Amino acid sequence: MLITTTNTVQGKDIDYKGLVTGEAILGANLFKDIFAGIRDIVGGRSEAYEQELAKARQIALDEMSSRAKALGGNAVIGVDLDYETVGQNGSMLMVSATGTAVYIR
């Protein structure tokens, strides 16, 4: 399934199917939090958080694609990704993906 941030697909006719979303909320592991804190103190990147972020993003995109398919779409255009921390002290990561399900002819 084509997923794009653009609002059109060049040279293609599009039938609009509707708004679709996908969400993922993942809890951060205590040991990963501690390791990430240490990395932040000494500098460098937190690979643990990067992996969790990538995992959450993929779940949200997969869920959005499934919903587009259920509406008869074969693509999602105008995709927007949002990232938030939720829960006590921002202990969970939320990624939401929103777009327009379309059928490209």
C-alpha positions as CSV (number, residue, x, y, z in Angstrom):
1,M,0.0,0.0,0.0
2,L,1.3,3.4,-0.9
3,I,1.6,5.8,2.0
4,T,2.6,9.4,1.3
5,T,2.7,12.7,3.0
6,T,1.6,14.5,-0.2
7,N,-2.0,15.3,-0.9
8,T,-2.0,13.9,-4.5
9,V,-0.3,11.2,-6.5
10,Q,1.1,12.8,-9.6
11,G,-0.7,11.7,-12.8
12,K,-3.2,9.5,-11.1
13,D,-7.0,9.7,-10.6
14,I,-8.0,9.3,-7.0
15,D,-11.3,8.2,-5.4
16,Y,-11.4,9.4,-1.8
17,K,-12.6,6.8,0.8
18,G,-12.3,8.7,4.1
19,L,-10.1,9.6,7.0
20,V,-8.1,6.9,8.6
21,T,-6.0,6.8,11.8
22,G,-3.6,4.4,13.5
23,E,-2.3,4.7,17.1
24,A,0.3,2.9,19.2
25,I,1.0,3.4,22.8
26,L,4.1,1.6,24.2
27,G,5.3,1.6,27.8
28,A,8.9,2.3,28.3
29,N,10.9,-0.4,30.1
30,L,12.5,0.7,33.4
31,F,15.9,-0.6,32.4
32,K,15.8,1.2,29.1
33,D,14.8,4.4,30.9
34,I,17.8,4.1,33.2
35,F,20.1,3.4,30.3
36,A,18.7,6.3,28.3
37,G,19.2,8.6,31.3
38,I,22.8,7.6,31.6
39,R,23.3,8.2,27.8
40,D,21.7,11.6,28.1
41,I,24.2,12.5,30.9
42,V,27.3,11.4,29.1
43,G,26.0,12.5,25.6
44,G,25.1,10.4,22.6
45,R,21.9,8.9,21.3
46,S,19.5,6.7,23.1
47,E,19.2,3.6,20.9
48,A,16.7,2.0,23.2
49,Y,14.3,5.0,22.7
50,E,14.9,5.1,19.0
51,Q,14.0,1.5,18.6
52,E,10.8,2.0,20.7
53,L,9.9,5.0,18.6
54,A,10.4,3.1,15.3
55,K,8.4,0.2,16.7
56,A,5.5,2.5,17.7
57,R,5.6,4.3,14.3
58,Q,5.4,1.1,12.4
59,I,2.4,-0.2,14.5
60,A,0.5,3.1,13.9
61,L,1.2,3.0,10.1
62,D,0.2,-0.7,9.9
63,E,-3.0,0.0,11.7
64,M,-3.8,3.0,9.5
65,S,-3.2,1.0,6.4
66,S,-5.5,-1.8,7.6
67,R,-8.3,0.7,8.2
68,A,-7.7,2.2,4.7
69,K,-7.9,-1.3,3.2
70,A,-11.2,-1.9,5.1
71,L,-12.6,1.2,3.4
72,G,-11.6,-0.1,-0.1
73,G,-8.5,2.0,-0.4
74,N,-5.1,1.0,-1.9
75,A,-3.2,4.1,-0.7
76,V,-3.2,6.7,2.1
77,I,-2.3,10.3,1.2
78,G,-1.7,13.4,3.3
79,V,-0.2,11.3,6.1
80,D,0.7,13.1,9.4
81,L,2.6,11.5,12.2
82,D,2.3,12.9,15.8
83,Y,4.5,11.9,18.8
84,E,3.5,12.4,22.4
85,T,4.5,11.1,25.8
86,V,1.6,10.1,28.0
87,G,1.0,8.6,31.5
88,Q,2.6,9.4,34.8
89,N,5.8,11.4,34.2
90,G,5.6,10.7,30.5
91,S,6.2,7.0,31.0
92,M,4.6,5.9,27.8
93,L,5.1,6.8,24.2
94,M,2.2,7.4,21.8
95,V,2.4,7.7,18.0
96,S,-0.6,8.5,15.9
97,A,-0.8,8.4,12.1
98,T,-3.6,10.2,10.3
99,G,-4.3,10.3,6.6
100,T,-6.9,10.0,3.8
101,A,-7.6,6.6,2.5
102,V,-7.9,6.7,-1.3
103,Y,-8.3,4.3,-4.2
104,I,-5.8,5.1,-7.0
105,R,-6.8,4.1,-10.5
